[in-house]
Amino acid sequence: MSIFFAMHAGGLRCVKNVTIHNAPILSVNAGEHWLGIGAADNSMSLFHRPQERLGGFSSTGSKMAGWQLYRTPQRTVALVRCVASDLERKRICSGGRNGLLRLWEATINI
């Protein structure tokens, strides 16, 4: 489950609960325009929020307060132990219990 927050009267409030992953979430990395999420079943998601749509809704993909689901790589059977991401370069790296290190890169430009 991913939870999105927004500033409200000097504090934070939850604006949306979204179930994206069925396994425990291991890593969340957020930038101004990127959000990377990695889960224990080696499922990963990369969200993008275009600058011109800040606070609005995107026209395609999953709509979560302007965030568009950009990429969800295929899962593997290996249980992931750690996830790191370089969101500005649209990359997510995962390390599995089986010793496999995977680097996911975006294949299209936004």
mmCIF file of the C-alpha atoms, coordinates in Angstrom:
data_MODEL
# 
_entry.id   MODEL 
# 
loop_
_atom_site.group_PDB 
_atom_site.id 
_atom_site.type_symbol 
_atom_site.label_atom_id 
_atom_site.label_alt_id 
_atom_site.label_comp_id 
_atom_site.label_asym_id 
_atom_site.label_entity_id 
_atom_site.label_seq_id 
_atom_site.pdbx_PDB_ins_code 
_atom_site.Cartn_x 
_atom_site.Cartn_y 
_atom_site.Cartn_z 
_atom_site.occupancy 
_atom_site.B_iso_or_equiv 
_atom_site.pdbx_formal_charge 
_atom_site.auth_seq_id 
_atom_site.auth_comp_id 
_atom_site.auth_asym_id 
_atom_site.auth_atom_id 
_atom_site.pdbx_PDB_model_num 
ATOM 1   C CA . MET A 1 1   ? 0.000  0.000   0.000   1.00 0.00 ? 1   MET A CA 1 
ATOM 2   C CA . SER A 1 2   ? 1.239  3.476   -0.811  1.00 0.00 ? 2   SER A CA 1 
ATOM 3   C CA . ILE A 1 3   ? 0.051  6.472   1.132   1.00 0.00 ? 3   ILE A CA 1 
ATOM 4   C CA . PHE A 1 4   ? 0.138  9.946   -0.359  1.00 0.00 ? 4   PHE A CA 1 
ATOM 5   C CA . PHE A 1 5   ? 0.276  12.996  1.881   1.00 0.00 ? 5   PHE A CA 1 
ATOM 6   C CA . ALA A 1 6   ? -0.379 16.695  1.305   1.00 0.00 ? 6   ALA A CA 1 
ATOM 7   C CA . MET A 1 7   ? 0.296  19.803  3.350   1.00 0.00 ? 7   MET A CA 1 
ATOM 8   C CA . HIS A 1 8   ? -2.809 20.921  5.205   1.00 0.00 ? 8   HIS A CA 1 
ATOM 9   C CA . ALA A 1 9   ? -3.041 23.868  7.612   1.00 0.00 ? 9   ALA A CA 1 
ATOM 10  C CA . GLY A 1 10  ? 0.625  23.730  8.582   1.00 0.00 ? 10  GLY A CA 1 
ATOM 11  C CA . GLY A 1 11  ? 0.727  19.916  8.847   1.00 0.00 ? 11  GLY A CA 1 
ATOM 12  C CA . LEU A 1 12  ? 0.359  16.769  6.805   1.00 0.00 ? 12  LEU A CA 1 
ATOM 13  C CA . ARG A 1 13  ? -2.796 14.848  6.023   1.00 0.00 ? 13  ARG A CA 1 
ATOM 14  C CA . CYS A 1 14  ? -3.315 11.582  4.159   1.00 0.00 ? 14  CYS A CA 1 
ATOM 15  C CA . VAL A 1 15  ? -4.912 12.232  0.766   1.00 0.00 ? 15  VAL A CA 1 
ATOM 16  C CA . LYS A 1 16  ? -4.965 8.726   -0.718  1.00 0.00 ? 16  LYS A CA 1 
ATOM 17  C CA . ASN A 1 17  ? -4.261 5.091   0.200   1.00 0.00 ? 17  ASN A CA 1 
ATOM 18  C CA . VAL A 1 18  ? -3.340 3.026   -2.854  1.00 0.00 ? 18  VAL A CA 1 
ATOM 19  C CA . THR A 1 19  ? -2.588 -0.700  -2.909  1.00 0.00 ? 19  THR A CA 1 
ATOM 20  C CA . ILE A 1 20  ? 0.098  -1.260  -5.534  1.00 0.00 ? 20  ILE A CA 1 
ATOM 21  C CA . HIS A 1 21  ? 2.198  -4.059  -4.043  1.00 0.00 ? 21  HIS A CA 1 
ATOM 22  C CA . ASN A 1 22  ? 1.079  -7.295  -2.399  1.00 0.00 ? 22  ASN A CA 1 
ATOM 23  C CA . ALA A 1 23  ? 4.369  -7.777  -0.528  1.00 0.00 ? 23  ALA A CA 1 
ATOM 24  C CA . PRO A 1 24  ? 5.893  -5.628  2.242   1.00 0.00 ? 24  PRO A CA 1 
ATOM 25  C CA . ILE A 1 25  ? 7.347  -2.350  0.976   1.00 0.00 ? 25  ILE A CA 1 
ATOM 26  C CA . LEU A 1 26  ? 11.104 -2.162  1.578   1.00 0.00 ? 26  LEU A CA 1 
ATOM 27  C CA . SER A 1 27  ? 12.014 1.185   0.095   1.00 0.00 ? 27  SER A CA 1 
ATOM 28  C CA . VAL A 1 28  ? 10.411 4.493   -0.791  1.00 0.00 ? 28  VAL A CA 1 
ATOM 29  C CA . ASN A 1 29  ? 12.438 7.240   -2.416  1.00 0.00 ? 29  ASN A CA 1 
ATOM 30  C CA . ALA A 1 30  ? 10.756 10.521  -3.301  1.00 0.00 ? 30  ALA A CA 1 
ATOM 31  C CA . GLY A 1 31  ? 11.935 13.482  -5.299  1.00 0.00 ? 31  GLY A CA 1 
ATOM 32  C CA . GLU A 1 32  ? 10.099 16.569  -6.469  1.00 0.00 ? 32  GLU A CA 1 
ATOM 33  C CA . HIS A 1 33  ? 8.857  14.851  -9.630  1.00 0.00 ? 33  HIS A CA 1 
ATOM 34  C CA . TRP A 1 34  ? 9.658  11.161  -8.996  1.00 0.00 ? 34  TRP A CA 1 
ATOM 35  C CA . LEU A 1 35  ? 8.532  8.496   -6.530  1.00 0.00 ? 35  LEU A CA 1 
ATOM 36  C CA . GLY A 1 36  ? 10.191 5.070   -6.429  1.00 0.00 ? 36  GLY A CA 1 
ATOM 37  C CA . ILE A 1 37  ? 8.773  2.134   -4.435  1.00 0.00 ? 37  ILE A CA 1 
ATOM 38  C CA . GLY A 1 38  ? 10.365 -1.301  -4.007  1.00 0.00 ? 38  GLY A CA 1 
ATOM 39  C CA . ALA A 1 39  ? 8.708  -4.342  -2.404  1.00 0.00 ? 39  ALA A CA 1 
ATOM 40  C CA . ALA A 1 40  ? 9.917  -7.661  -0.991  1.00 0.00 ? 40  ALA A CA 1 
ATOM 41  C CA . ASP A 1 41  ? 8.575  -9.748  -3.899  1.00 0.00 ? 41  ASP A CA 1 
ATOM 42  C CA . ASN A 1 42  ? 10.853 -7.812  -6.288  1.00 0.00 ? 42  ASN A CA 1 
ATOM 43  C CA . SER A 1 43  ? 7.969  -5.737  -7.618  1.00 0.00 ? 43  SER A CA 1 
ATOM 44  C CA . MET A 1 44  ? 8.889  -2.100  -8.093  1.00 0.00 ? 44  MET A CA 1 
ATOM 45  C CA . SER A 1 45  ? 7.036  0.993   -9.215  1.00 0.00 ? 45  SER A CA 1 
ATOM 46  C CA . LEU A 1 46  ? 8.257  4.313   -10.523 1.00 0.00 ? 46  LEU A CA 1 
ATOM 47  C CA . PHE A 1 47  ? 5.847  7.254   -10.509 1.00 0.00 ? 47  PHE A CA 1 
ATOM 48  C CA . HIS A 1 48  ? 6.277  10.593  -12.277 1.00 0.00 ? 48  HIS A CA 1 
ATOM 49  C CA . ARG A 1 49  ? 4.527  13.905  -11.677 1.00 0.00 ? 49  ARG A CA 1 
ATOM 50  C CA . PRO A 1 50  ? 5.131  16.384  -14.516 1.00 0.00 ? 50  PRO A CA 1 
ATOM 51  C CA . GLN A 1 51  ? 5.998  19.890  -13.395 1.00 0.00 ? 51  GLN A CA 1 
ATOM 52  C CA . GLU A 1 52  ? 3.077  21.486  -15.249 1.00 0.00 ? 52  GLU A CA 1 
ATOM 53  C CA . ARG A 1 53  ? 0.638  19.156  -13.460 1.00 0.00 ? 53  ARG A CA 1 
ATOM 54  C CA . LEU A 1 54  ? 1.707  19.706  -9.862  1.00 0.00 ? 54  LEU A CA 1 
ATOM 55  C CA . GLY A 1 55  ? -1.359 19.262  -7.707  1.00 0.00 ? 55  GLY A CA 1 
ATOM 56  C CA . GLY A 1 56  ? -3.520 18.220  -10.657 1.00 0.00 ? 56  GLY A CA 1 
ATOM 57  C CA . PHE A 1 57  ? -4.384 14.960  -12.342 1.00 0.00 ? 57  PHE A CA 1 
ATOM 58  C CA . SER A 1 58  ? -2.468 13.343  -15.167 1.00 0.00 ? 58  SER A CA 1 
ATOM 59  C CA . SER A 1 59  ? -4.308 12.447  -18.351 1.00 0.00 ? 59  SER A CA 1 
ATOM 60  C CA . THR A 1 60  ? -3.125 8.817   -18.505 1.00 0.00 ? 60  THR A CA 1 
ATOM 61  C CA . GLY A 1 61  ? -2.065 6.022   -16.191 1.00 0.00 ? 61  GLY A CA 1 
ATOM 62  C CA . SER A 1 62  ? -2.856 5.666   -12.499 1.00 0.00 ? 62  SER A CA 1 
ATOM 63  C CA . LYS A 1 63  ? -4.220 8.941   -11.185 1.00 0.00 ? 63  LYS A CA 1 
ATOM 64  C CA . MET A 1 64  ? -3.063 9.789   -7.673  1.00 0.00 ? 64  MET A CA 1 
ATOM 65  C CA . ALA A 1 65  ? -3.004 13.544  -7.095  1.00 0.00 ? 65  ALA A CA 1 
ATOM 66  C CA . GLY A 1 66  ? -1.055 14.115  -10.326 1.00 0.00 ? 66  GLY A CA 1 
ATOM 67  C CA . TRP A 1 67  ? 1.254  11.084  -10.032 1.00 0.00 ? 67  TRP A CA 1 
ATOM 68  C CA . GLN A 1 68  ? 1.384  8.808   -13.083 1.00 0.00 ? 68  GLN A CA 1 
ATOM 69  C CA . LEU A 1 69  ? 2.538  5.186   -12.813 1.00 0.00 ? 69  LEU A CA 1 
ATOM 70  C CA . TYR A 1 70  ? 5.482  5.148   -15.172 1.00 0.00 ? 70  TYR A CA 1 
ATOM 71  C CA . ARG A 1 71  ? 7.010  1.719   -14.777 1.00 0.00 ? 71  ARG A CA 1 
ATOM 72  C CA . THR A 1 72  ? 6.483  -1.582  -12.963 1.00 0.00 ? 72  THR A CA 1 
ATOM 73  C CA . PRO A 1 73  ? 9.210  -4.124  -13.839 1.00 0.00 ? 73  PRO A CA 1 
ATOM 74  C CA . GLN A 1 74  ? 8.352  -7.823  -13.800 1.00 0.00 ? 74  GLN A CA 1 
ATOM 75  C CA . ARG A 1 75  ? 8.662  -9.700  -10.522 1.00 0.00 ? 75  ARG A CA 1 
ATOM 76  C CA . THR A 1 76  ? 10.984 -12.593 -9.831  1.00 0.00 ? 76  THR A CA 1 
ATOM 77  C CA . VAL A 1 77  ? 10.748 -15.352 -7.251  1.00 0.00 ? 77  VAL A CA 1 
ATOM 78  C CA . ALA A 1 78  ? 13.705 -13.997 -5.261  1.00 0.00 ? 78  ALA A CA 1 
ATOM 79  C CA . LEU A 1 79  ? 12.893 -12.204 -2.045  1.00 0.00 ? 79  LEU A CA 1 
ATOM 80  C CA . VAL A 1 80  ? 14.378 -8.717  -2.250  1.00 0.00 ? 80  VAL A CA 1 
ATOM 81  C CA . ARG A 1 81  ? 16.501 -7.606  0.706   1.00 0.00 ? 81  ARG A CA 1 
ATOM 82  C CA . CYS A 1 82  ? 17.219 -4.021  -0.328  1.00 0.00 ? 82  CYS A CA 1 
ATOM 83  C CA . VAL A 1 83  ? 16.126 -1.479  -2.907  1.00 0.00 ? 83  VAL A CA 1 
ATOM 84  C CA . ALA A 1 84  ? 17.779 1.792   -3.927  1.00 0.00 ? 84  ALA A CA 1 
ATOM 85  C CA . SER A 1 85  ? 16.789 4.269   -6.598  1.00 0.00 ? 85  SER A CA 1 
ATOM 86  C CA . ASP A 1 86  ? 18.184 7.158   -8.602  1.00 0.00 ? 86  ASP A CA 1 
ATOM 87  C CA . LEU A 1 87  ? 14.932 8.831   -9.498  1.00 0.00 ? 87  LEU A CA 1 
ATOM 88  C CA . GLU A 1 88  ? 16.313 11.650  -11.625 1.00 0.00 ? 88  GLU A CA 1 
ATOM 89  C CA . ARG A 1 89  ? 17.892 9.051   -13.922 1.00 0.00 ? 89  ARG A CA 1 
ATOM 90  C CA . LYS A 1 90  ? 14.784 6.810   -13.714 1.00 0.00 ? 90  LYS A CA 1 
ATOM 91  C CA . ARG A 1 91  ? 16.672 3.832   -12.233 1.00 0.00 ? 91  ARG A CA 1 
ATOM 92  C CA . ILE A 1 92  ? 15.806 1.354   -9.497  1.00 0.00 ? 92  ILE A CA 1 
ATOM 93  C CA . CYS A 1 93  ? 18.278 -1.235  -8.184  1.00 0.00 ? 93  CYS A CA 1 
ATOM 94  C CA . SER A 1 94  ? 17.328 -4.282  -6.098  1.00 0.00 ? 94  SER A CA 1 
ATOM 95  C CA . GLY A 1 95  ? 19.342 -6.924  -4.283  1.00 0.00 ? 95  GLY A CA 1 
ATOM 96  C CA . GLY A 1 96  ? 17.778 -10.361 -3.784  1.00 0.00 ? 96  GLY A CA 1 
ATOM 97  C CA . ARG A 1 97  ? 18.216 -13.063 -1.183  1.00 0.00 ? 97  ARG A CA 1 
ATOM 98  C CA . ASN A 1 98  ? 19.529 -15.302 -3.977  1.00 0.00 ? 98  ASN A CA 1 
ATOM 99  C CA . GLY A 1 99  ? 22.501 -12.948 -4.529  1.00 0.00 ? 99  GLY A CA 1 
ATOM 100 C CA . LEU A 1 100 ? 21.052 -11.401 -7.686  1.00 0.00 ? 100 LEU A CA 1 
ATOM 101 C CA . LEU A 1 101 ? 21.491 -7.647  -8.152  1.00 0.00 ? 101 LEU A CA 1 
ATOM 102 C CA . ARG A 1 102 ? 19.096 -6.094  -10.681 1.00 0.00 ? 102 ARG A CA 1 
ATOM 103 C CA . LEU A 1 103 ? 19.257 -2.615  -12.213 1.00 0.00 ? 103 LEU A CA 1 
ATOM 104 C CA . TRP A 1 104 ? 16.069 -1.355  -13.855 1.00 0.00 ? 104 TRP A CA 1 
ATOM 105 C CA . GLU A 1 105 ? 16.295 1.602   -16.233 1.00 0.00 ? 105 GLU A CA 1 
ATOM 106 C CA . ALA A 1 106 ? 13.547 3.470   -18.035 1.00 0.00 ? 106 ALA A CA 1 
ATOM 107 C CA . THR A 1 107 ? 13.274 2.559   -21.700 1.00 0.00 ? 107 THR A CA 1 
ATOM 108 C CA . ILE A 1 108 ? 11.421 5.688   -22.857 1.00 0.00 ? 108 ILE A CA 1 
ATOM 109 C CA . ASN A 1 109 ? 11.786 9.395   -22.173 1.00 0.00 ? 109 ASN A CA 1 
ATOM 110 C CA . ILE A 1 110 ? 9.140  11.445  -20.455 1.00 0.00 ? 110 ILE A CA 1 
# 
